């Protein structure tokens, strides 16, 4: 039942983004150029490391893509706001265009939603008050924390009569999750301990974690547009090498989309063993879902595998990075935006990555 719900959410998100991209092209608005530096790192700079248990992470940079249709990762509930921007703004106190990046950490019901952008705090407060929110007392350091009736325990309550897809923080389920926010950052979730820590904003931050620094180093060729990360044991049968995490990132180099498939191993020896094995097996990889060679799926999208590389971390862990470069035709159907990243994200969600360990 849980799998069906997850896939229903993914399908809904894709449908919503299709509507959004139509609006995007009708208005003729061009995507904004992201500021210098990594927007992923800047978001990680405000996330306390203690709030992340190294399981699931999903990030999207809305300013770095051509249209919302390109987005598969990040906070999926945000897609609902594109149905009706005016209503979404009235319900939430901010427009989807005010969100520059989004990220989810952890798995439900302990997941957190992080938004980074420009928020008019007075409008957000008014919108929350309209939903029955009050400040949580006693106040703590950091961002103000709000919850229905000021009670954090209300986050787990369901009310079918209050289901509203435009209230992003639990509204689709008839819930109202606590929210902490300031003019640039917003975080919401159902786990009281994690949310209090997130709102307090005390270090060390997630960007300072040696394990995260190793991942950022592995992805540092270009700014990351999208990223999904999860524990390897959720995706593949564990191989002889101690494989810990699997990450998929979308970047761009010299005008071409590059998908980075990252595998975190316990040490350099394990990563090198995997590199040697995969260098031989990848050309023959076959997807279980389609029974088609991976090379055919790549070629259909103008993609090809590039040279593998390893990146060592300060804590001894090591990332094996497999880049895939995609060349799109000069005139690309907007419905195909993000197809290369979606290909790998779908493999991950369908547990169709056994070819990594065969």
N, C-alpha and C positions, 0 to 999 in steps of 0.2 A: 504493500500500500504506500509505503514511504517513497519507493522508487517512482511509482506512478505520479505521485504528487510533485516530486522534483522535476520530472520530465514535463509535466503539465506547466510548471512554472517557467521552465526554459522555453517551451513552445510559445507561451504567452508573451514572454519577453521579446522573442524574435518577431512576433506579430506586431507588438507595440512599436518596436524600433523601425519596422517597415513603414508604419504610419508616420513615425517621426521623420524618417528620411524624406518622405514625400513633402512634408511641410518644409523641411530644410531646403530642398531644391526649388520649391515654389517661391520661397522668399529670396533665393539666390544668395543666402548667407554663406560665406566661406569659413572653413574651420580656422580657428585662431592658432597662431604659432606659439607653442609653449615657450615659456621663459627659459633662459639658460639654466643648465643644471638638471638634475633628475627630480621630476615631480614625485616619483615614487619615494625617493629618499626623503623629500621634504614632508611627505605625509607620515612616513615612518619616524621622522624626527619628533612628532608630537604623540606617538603611541608608546605608553610605558611597556617595557619589555615583559613585565610580569603578567600582562593581560593576554599574551599569546603563548599557547602550549605546543607550537610546532606541529599543527595538524593541517588545517585548511586555511588558505589565503587566496583572495581573488581581488584584483586591482584593475581599474580602468581609468584612463586619462582622456576625458571628453574633449579637451582642447587640442589634442594631438592627432585626432582622427578626422577623416573627411566628412563623416556623418554619423549620427547615432546608430545607424544600421551596422556599422563596423564593430560595434561593441557586443561582446559575448560575456565578458567578465565584469567584475565590480559588483555593486549592490543592485541585484536584479529588480528589486521592487521599484527602483527609480524609473524604470521603463514605463510604468503605469502613468507617470506624470505627463508623458508626452501625448497621451490621448487628448487631454484637455488642459492646456497650460494655465488657463484662467482659473479653472476650478482647483487645480493642484495648488496654485499659489494661494487661493483663498483658504484651503484646508491646512496647508503647511506653513504659510507665511513666507515662502520663498519659491522661486521658479526653478524648473529643472536647469535652465540656462545659468542659474547662479552657482551650480555645482560644477567645479572644474575637474575634480577627481573623486572617485569613490573606492572604498575597499571594504571587504568583509573579512573578519578573522574568526576562526573556530567553526565548529559544527553546531547546528541547532540541538538543544535550546540554549546553548552557551555561546552562540555567535554574537558578534558585535558588528554594527554597521558604522563606518567612518565616512564622513563627507568633508571635503575641503573645497572652499570657494569663497564667495562674498555673500554674507547673510546680514540682512537688516534685523538686528536683534529685537527691536521693538515690535516689528511685524511678526516675528517668530513667537515672541511672548504672547501677543494678542491671539494668534492662531492656536497656541497650546491652551490658553485659558478657555478658548471656545470649545476645546475638547475635554474640558474638566480638569486640566492640569493645574498644579500648584507647586511652588518651590518646595523642595525636600528640606526638612529641618531636622536637626540643626545643620546650618550651612557648613561646608568644608572648604578647604583651599582649592583653588583651581577654577574650572568652569562651573557656572551655576547648574545645578541638577534639578530637573523637573520631572514630576510623575503624576498620574491621576490621583487627585485628592492629596498630593504630597506623599503618597504611600508607595514605596518601591515594590512591595509585595503584590501590588495590583498588576504587575507586568505579566503574570501568568494566568490571569483571569480571561475567560472567553465570554463574549457577548455577541451572539449571532446577529442581534438587531443593530449592532454598530459596525458591521462589516463595511469597509470603505477602502477601495483600492487606492484612492488618492491620499489617504493617510499612510505614509510610507512605512512608519515604524509599527508594524503589526496590524494595520487596518484591514488587510485582506483576510486575516484570520479572526477578526473581531476582537483583537487585542490592542492595547495601548502601552507601548514600551516606554520606560523612562528615557529621557533625553538630556544630554549635557551639551552646551553650545556656547560659542562666542561669535564674534563677527567673521571668523575665518574657518572655524572647525566645528563639526557637529558629530556626536557619537551617541548611539542608542543600542540597547540590548536588553536581555531578560535576566542575565546573571548579575545579581546585586553586587557581589564582591568585585567582579571584573569591571563593572560600570563605575563603581566608586573609585577604583584605581585609575580608570581611564579619565574620569573627570578631574581627579586630583592632579594628574599630569606630572607626577614625580618620577625622576630617573632611577636607573638608567633607561634610556629610550630604546625602542626596538632597533633603530638604525645603528646603535652602538653595540649591539650584540655581535660577538665575533662570528657566529654562525650566519647571521643576516648579512654582515659585511662580506663574507665569502660569497654569498649569493649575489649581492650587488656587484661585486667584482667580476663574477662570472657573466653578468648581464651588461657590463659597463661599456660595450662597444658604442651603443647609441641609447638615447632615452627610451624607456619602456612605455609602450602604448597600452598594452594589456599584459596581465600576468595571472596565471593560476598555479597554485602549489598545493600538494597534498602528500600525505604519507604514502610511501611506495606500497605498503602492504594493503592499501585500499584499492590498488590498481592492478598489480601484477603478482603472480606467484614469486616469492622471494628467491633469487638466484643464489649461486654459490658465493658470490661477492656480497658483502653486507650493504645492500642498497637501502637508503634511509628515506629520501624524499625524491619526488618527481616534480619538475617545474616546466611550464610552457610559457614563453614570453614572445610578444610581438614587438619587433623593432623595425627600423628602416635604415638601410645603408645605400648611399648613392642612388637614391630614388627607387630602390627595390625593397619589397617587404622581406624581412628575415624572421623566421620563426626559430627560436632557440629552445631546443629540448634539453633540459638540464637534469642530470642524475647525480644526487648527492651520495657519496660513499664515505665509509668510516675513515678511510685513509687513502693515501696516494697509491699504495700497492694495489688495493682493490680497484681503484679507478683505472689504473693502467691495465689491469687484467681484463676489465670490462671493455676498455677501449680496443684492446687487441681482438677480443672476441667479436665485438660489434662491427669492427672494420671488415670482418670477413662475412658476418651474417646479415648485415643490413641490406645489401643489394638483393638478397633473396627473401626479405621479409614479406609476409602475407597477412592481411587483415582477416580476422575470423568473421567479422560481421558481413563482409562483402565477398570474401574468398578471392579478393583481387590483390595483386602485388602492391606493396606500398609505393613502389616506383611508378606504377600506373596512376595511382591517385595523385601523386605529386605532379606527374607530367600533364595530367588533365588540367591542372591549375597553373601550369607554367613554372613548376617548381623542380628543384634538384637539391640533392644533399651536398653539403660542403664538408671540408675537412674537420674532423673531430679535434677537440682540444681539452686539456685539463687545467683546472684552476685550484690551487691549494688555499685553504683557509688557515687562519692563525691558530685555530683550535685543533688542527690535525685533520679535520674533515676535508674532503676534496670533491669538487664538482667536475663531472665529465659533461661537456657541452657538445651537442650535435646540432649544427646550424643547417637550416633549409632555406634556400634563397628562391624567391618567386618573382617572375617577371610578368607583369600584367599587360594586356594589350592597351594600346593608346586610348581606346574608347572602351571603358569597362561598364557593364551593366551595374548600376548602383546596388542591385540585389545581391551582387557577388562581392561587395565590399566585405572584407574580413573573412572571406571564405577559407583562406589558408590557416588562420588561427582557429577558426571554427572546426576545421578538419581535425586538428590535434586535440582540441578541447572535447570534441565528441568522442574521440578514441578514449580519452581519459575517463569520461563519465560512463562510457559503456564497458569499461574494463577491457578494451580491445588493444592492449599494448603488450600482449604476451611475447611479441616479437623482440621486445627489448631484453628478454631473459632466456630466449631459446638458443 
